[in-house]
Amino acid sequence: MTKPDSLKGEIKGQAQDADRHNLARPAVNGALWARGLTTQRVADLFRTLPGLPGHWMQLQNEVNAGNRYFYGVQNGHQTTDEGKELIRWIADAVVSAAQKAGFDFPLQQLRFTADTGWLKLQRVSGRVMVLSRP
């Protein structure tokens, strides 16, 4: 996927400087939230197999904040165009990180909004299998 314009330029530096435990909120700056999420959370997601469940839960909690904002709050229970674009970007970042993992892992599901679908992936014998993506 091509990087959306909203995620290019100065925003990368802002995301790198962000506090991983206090990321920008989607309602304040959706692009900075998504960029911070992929820079601060997704980058560490597949460091170790024992750490994966906890890191995955932290990622899901952040995604839930985006889901609440981009689905329903603004657009009458439909994901906004900005939300769809950022959700796809986040899913692509997770798949990319999974491909770099040094270990196999069981099925993981990242729940996005009802009208975009979930990311479902696993790594078996060194191969990442994406079963569903937004």
C-alpha positions in Angstrom: 0.0 0.0 0.0 1.2 3.5 -0.8 1.8 5.6 2.2 -1.0 8.2 2.6 0.2 11.8 2.3 -1.0 12.5 5.9 1.7 10.0 7.1 4.6 11.5 5.3 7.1 14.2 6.2 7.5 15.8 9.6 5.0 13.5 11.2 7.5 10.6 11.2 9.8 12.5 13.5 7.0 13.5 15.8 6.0 9.8 16.0 9.6 8.7 16.8 9.7 11.3 19.6 6.4 10.2 21.0 6.0 8.5 24.4 4.9 4.9 23.6 2.7 5.0 26.7 1.0 8.3 25.9 0.4 8.3 22.1 -1.6 11.1 20.4 -5.3 10.4 20.5 -7.1 9.7 17.2 -9.6 12.6 17.8 -6.7 15.1 18.2 -4.6 14.0 15.2 -5.5 10.7 13.5 -2.4 10.6 11.3 -0.1 11.2 14.2 -1.9 8.5 16.2 -1.5 6.0 13.4 2.1 6.9 12.7 2.9 6.8 16.5 1.1 3.4 16.8 3.1 1.9 13.9 6.4 3.4 15.1 6.1 2.9 18.8 3.9 -0.3 19.2 4.1 -2.3 16.0 7.9 -2.0 15.8 8.2 -4.0 19.1 5.3 -6.3 18.5 7.3 -9.4 17.4 10.4 -9.1 19.5 9.8 -12.2 21.5 7.1 -15.0 21.5 6.5 -14.7 25.2 6.0 -11.0 24.9 3.6 -11.2 22.0 0.3 -11.6 23.9 1.0 -8.5 26.0 2.2 -6.4 23.2 -0.7 -7.6 21.0 -3.2 -6.6 23.8 -1.6 -3.1 24.0 -1.9 -2.7 20.2 -5.5 -3.8 20.3 -6.2 -1.3 23.0 -4.8 1.5 20.9 -6.7 0.3 17.8 -9.9 0.3 19.9 -9.4 4.0 20.5 -9.2 4.5 16.8 -12.2 2.3 16.2 -14.3 4.3 18.6 -13.3 7.6 16.9 -13.4 6.6 13.2 -16.5 4.5 13.4 -19.7 6.0 14.7 -18.5 9.2 16.4 -18.1 11.1 13.2 -19.9 9.2 10.5 -23.1 7.5 11.8 -21.7 4.0 12.4 -19.6 3.8 9.2 -15.9 4.1 9.2 -14.7 7.5 7.8 -12.5 7.5 4.7 -9.6 8.7 6.9 -10.2 5.8 9.3 -10.2 3.2 6.5 -7.0 4.6 5.1 -5.3 4.6 8.5 -6.6 1.1 9.4 -5.2 -0.3 6.2 -1.9 1.4 6.9 -1.7 -0.1 10.4 -2.7 -3.6 9.1 0.1 -3.4 6.5 2.6 -2.4 9.2 1.7 -5.4 11.3 2.0 -7.8 8.4 5.4 -6.3 7.5 6.6 -6.6 11.1 5.3 -10.2 11.2 7.4 -11.1 8.2 10.5 -10.0 10.1 9.7 -12.0 13.2 12.3 -14.5 14.1 9.8 -17.1 15.4 6.5 -18.8 14.5 3.4 -17.7 16.2 -0.2 -18.9 16.4 -3.2 -17.1 14.9 -3.5 -13.5 16.0 -6.5 -11.3 15.3 -6.6 -7.5 15.4 -10.1 -6.3 15.5 -10.9 -3.2 13.5 -14.3 -1.6 12.8 -17.3 -3.7 11.7 -17.2 -2.4 8.2 -13.5 -2.9 7.5 -12.8 -6.4 8.7 -10.2 -7.8 11.0 -6.5 -8.6 10.5 -5.9 -12.3 11.0 -2.5 -13.7 10.6 -0.1 -16.5 11.8 3.4 -17.6 11.1 4.0 -21.3 10.5 7.3 -22.8 9.5 8.7 -19.3 8.9 5.9 -18.3 6.6 3.4 -15.6 7.4 -0.2 -16.5 6.4 -2.6 -13.6 6.3 -6.1 -15.1 6.5 -8.0 -11.8 6.5 -7.1 -8.1 6.3 -9.1 -4.8 6.2 
